[in-house]
Amino acid sequence: MSDLSSALAGHEIDVIVIGAGAVGAVVAAVLRDKGARVLVLDAGGPPDSADSPKVAPPDAAWRHRCEPPEARWLREIAVGGRTLVWGGWCVRACEQNVTDARLAETPWQVPLSALDPYYARVERMLGVVGNRDGLGVVPDGVFADSVTLHPRLVGLGASLDLPIIAGRLARVTGRPWRAMDALHGVEVVPRTTALRVLVQRGQVVGVECHRGAGERVVVRARRVVLAASAVESARLLRASGCGHDEPLRIVGSLVASHLVLVPGRIADVPGVSYSAFVPRFTNIEGGAARPYVGGFSLEVVGPSPASVLGDDAGPMLGVSTEMLADSTIFQVHALGTMLPSWERTVRFDDADRDPLGRPVPVLRLASSDNDRSIGEDMNAACLAVAGALGPDATTIPFVQPDGLVLGSEVLLGRDDDRDFDPEGRHRRVAGLHVADGRLAPLVGDRHPTLTMLACAVRAADAVVADLAQ
Ligand SMILES: Cc1cc2nc3c(=O)[nH]c(=O)nc-3n(C[C@H](O)[C@H](O)[C@H](O)COP(=O)(O)OP(=O)(O)OC[C@H]3O[C@@H](n4cnc5c(N)ncnc54)[C@H](O)[C@@H]3O)c2cc1C
């Protein structure tokens, strides 16, 4: 085995960060700013290379199985991770999310108010734009700029009698995420897959990696932060002898998604926001209490010319090309809380190994009764919004049969509290930290990444504090 750290002659490394997605980039940036010598390893290639990025790559080394097989797990093995494809929606969690998590017996390990300063730091790093709307259900943040909602979306809120707010979106999205690298001088080593964290006498000593053509390398450092995504970090922990054998519960987003075609063109209004957020949609059937735990919010994006969908969209959506050309489009998404359930788990199959010798992840993504119940309301809400967009609107659902697409995952182990402290330190292995969705609390009804990143910044601060000792 060669030794990558000696290849990086003169580079003493304080911290290895595994994964250069949203979490890895933010953690590395915080550590770099505090003067730590950081090396970020990523299994994927640079996003512009021929082999990257890919959603749910068919590559045998990243094979996984889903139960049921038609469920989908979206992930990116590329420098930048899923932020290469994310929508950039950044909404803070609210007290109702904390209550939902308590009802689901997965209480938050930190009070929401303790995350405020970390949310603020992430919002500054990402350049989140939005307005101070004064709604408790979407706590205000630190915004780089205010935005004016497109009049058509303002009108939609009025006709639905709902508090509809301008989408809070990160300026740093997709490929520009790489600007973080440039900004903070973080070195990323691509095409380097961490296979296990090396631990000697309860202390991290390095990481064993795989690099192209069967080469095994060891990178030495006494501190490692796992940021490979919740499932991959769990697989790494297990391979390193610090994880679980029993299945882990997955919490993903339950998404219902509809495309609405409204006949005719709607005038462009330069400089306004085309993204609206309908927080915690609760007024179905006049706001009656709903028979489930959790809730959901809606996002509406539009109006846009149908040309953004591309030339093949008509046949794919089952509408004529002429109709598409004569329509304005809106996209309506509902994001619902998926509560932890033993019907939705991830396990690693030791009898089925990939070419790198790793057990293949098996994701069981069945819906619980609670999920199905929320899902029905989510669909009804999307249709209500679609109807309010115009009497002649055509609504095209583009969802999995039961909405099971996992685009972001949070994992809850049976005993995560015993494994990690709330700041992401492993309790038994000195120098081992976790920062990704494995550490994040249950959010639901809104995208989770802002909250994941707030927790990641907190974990990065803990690494800095430990380094100083
Ligand atoms: C289509 C889509 C839209 C989304 N939109 C939004 C949105 O608008 N708002 C929002 O909040 N969230 C959104 N999300 C979710 C968001 O993208 C994820 O929550 C977030 O990117 C997770 O960040 P991460 O760093 O934990 O994981 P990832 O971004 O997946 O990064 C993990 C990184 O680790 C690397 N890696 C994995 N295993 C290894 C290994 N063994 N060794 C080395 N490297 C490894 C991967 O190559 C990857 O770069 C969206 C997701 C999808 C799929």
The ligand as an SDF file (V2000), in Angstrom:
LIG
                    3D

 53 58  0  0  0  0  0  0  0  0999 V2000
  -32.4400   16.5990   -7.0000 C   0  0  0  0  0  0  0  0  0  0  0  0
  -32.1480   17.0370   -5.5810 C   0  0  0  0  0  0  0  0  0  0  0  0
  -32.5450   18.3110   -5.1730 C   0  0  0  0  0  0  0  0  0  0  0  0
  -32.2930   18.7200   -3.8590 C   0  0  0  0  0  0  0  0  0  0  0  0
  -32.6600   19.9920   -3.4890 N   0  0  0  0  0  0  0  0  0  0  0  0
  -32.4270   20.4130   -2.2340 C   0  0  0  0  0  0  0  0  0  0  0  0
  -32.7710   21.7330   -1.8280 C   0  0  0  0  0  0  0  0  0  0  0  0
  -33.2650   22.5290   -2.6130 O   0  0  0  0  0  0  0  0  0  0  0  0
  -32.5420   22.0900   -0.5420 N   0  0  0  0  0  0  0  0  0  0  0  0
  -31.9840   21.2220    0.3560 C   0  0  0  0  0  0  0  0  0  0  0  0
  -31.8560   21.5970    1.5300 O   0  0  0  0  0  0  0  0  0  0  0  0
  -31.6180   19.9890    0.0000 N   0  0  0  0  0  0  0  0  0  0  0  0
  -31.8110   19.5570   -1.2770 C   0  0  0  0  0  0  0  0  0  0  0  0
  -31.4250   18.3000   -1.6510 N   0  0  0  0  0  0  0  0  0  0  0  0
  -30.7120   17.4690   -0.6840 C   0  0  0  0  0  0  0  0  0  0  0  0
  -29.2420   17.8910   -0.6110 C   0  0  0  0  0  0  0  0  0  0  0  0
  -28.6650   17.8390   -1.8820 O   0  0  0  0  0  0  0  0  0  0  0  0
  -28.5060   16.9610    0.3600 C   0  0  0  0  0  0  0  0  0  0  0  0
  -29.1600   16.9680    1.6280 O   0  0  0  0  0  0  0  0  0  0  0  0
  -27.0810   17.4290    0.6100 C   0  0  0  0  0  0  0  0  0  0  0  0
  -26.4010   17.6780   -0.6010 O   0  0  0  0  0  0  0  0  0  0  0  0
  -26.3550   16.3790    1.4260 C   0  0  0  0  0  0  0  0  0  0  0  0
  -25.0260   16.7820    1.5830 O   0  0  0  0  0  0  0  0  0  0  0  0
  -23.9010   15.7560    2.0420 P   0  0  0  0  0  0  0  0  0  0  0  0
  -22.6290   16.5070    1.9920 O   0  0  0  0  0  0  0  0  0  0  0  0
  -24.3050   15.1100    3.3130 O   0  0  0  0  0  0  0  0  0  0  0  0
  -23.9320   14.5830    0.9610 O   0  0  0  0  0  0  0  0  0  0  0  0
  -23.5360   14.6080   -0.5690 P   0  0  0  0  0  0  0  0  0  0  0  0
  -23.8060   15.9380   -1.1730 O   0  0  0  0  0  0  0  0  0  0  0  0
  -24.1870   13.4320   -1.1800 O   0  0  0  0  0  0  0  0  0  0  0  0
  -21.9550   14.4280   -0.5760 O   0  0  0  0  0  0  0  0  0  0  0  0
  -21.3170   13.2460   -0.2130 C   0  0  0  0  0  0  0  0  0  0  0  0
  -19.9470   13.2330   -0.8790 C   0  0  0  0  0  0  0  0  0  0  0  0
  -19.2040   12.1460   -0.3410 O   0  0  0  0  0  0  0  0  0  0  0  0
  -18.5330   11.4710   -1.3800 C   0  0  0  0  0  0  0  0  0  0  0  0
  -18.3340   10.1010   -0.8930 N   0  0  0  0  0  0  0  0  0  0  0  0
  -19.2690    9.1600   -0.6230 C   0  0  0  0  0  0  0  0  0  0  0  0
  -18.6870    8.0410   -0.1400 N   0  0  0  0  0  0  0  0  0  0  0  0
  -17.3620    8.2970   -0.0860 C   0  0  0  0  0  0  0  0  0  0  0  0
  -16.2290    7.5340    0.3310 C   0  0  0  0  0  0  0  0  0  0  0  0
  -16.3450    6.2790    0.8240 N   0  0  0  0  0  0  0  0  0  0  0  0
  -14.9890    8.0950    0.2310 N   0  0  0  0  0  0  0  0  0  0  0  0
  -14.8410    9.3620   -0.2480 C   0  0  0  0  0  0  0  0  0  0  0  0
  -15.8850   10.1200   -0.6530 N   0  0  0  0  0  0  0  0  0  0  0  0
  -17.1200    9.5990   -0.5650 C   0  0  0  0  0  0  0  0  0  0  0  0
  -19.4460   11.6250   -2.5950 C   0  0  0  0  0  0  0  0  0  0  0  0
  -18.7330   11.5110   -3.8190 O   0  0  0  0  0  0  0  0  0  0  0  0
  -20.0070   13.0390   -2.3810 C   0  0  0  0  0  0  0  0  0  0  0  0
  -19.1990   14.0290   -2.9690 O   0  0  0  0  0  0  0  0  0  0  0  0
  -31.6440   17.8520   -2.9520 C   0  0  0  0  0  0  0  0  0  0  0  0
  -31.2380   16.5770   -3.3750 C   0  0  0  0  0  0  0  0  0  0  0  0
  -31.4750   16.1650   -4.6720 C   0  0  0  0  0  0  0  0  0  0  0  0
  -31.0020   14.8120   -5.1110 C   0  0  0  0  0  0  0  0  0  0  0  0
  1  2  1  0
  2  3  1  0
  2 52  2  0
  3  4  2  0
  4  5  1  0
  4 50  1  0
  5  6  2  0
  6  7  1  0
  6 13  1  0
  7  8  2  0
  7  9  1  0
  9 10  1  0
 10 11  2  0
 10 12  1  0
 12 13  2  0
 13 14  1  0
 14 15  1  0
 14 50  1  0
 15 16  1  0
 16 17  1  0
 16 18  1  0
 18 19  1  0
 18 20  1  0
 20 21  1  0
 20 22  1  0
 22 23  1  0
 23 24  1  0
 24 25  2  0
 24 26  1  0
 24 27  1  0
 27 28  1  0
 28 29  2  0
 28 30  1  0
 28 31  1  0
 31 32  1  0
 32 33  1  0
 33 34  1  0
 33 48  1  0
 34 35  1  0
 35 36  1  0
 35 46  1  0
 36 37  1  0
 36 45  1  0
 37 38  2  0
 38 39  1  0
 39 40  1  0
 39 45  2  0
 40 41  1  0
 40 42  2  0
 42 43  1  0
 43 44  2  0
 44 45  1  0
 46 47  1  0
 46 48  1  0
 48 49  1  0
 50 51  2  0
 51 52  1  0
 52 53  1  0
M  END
$$$$
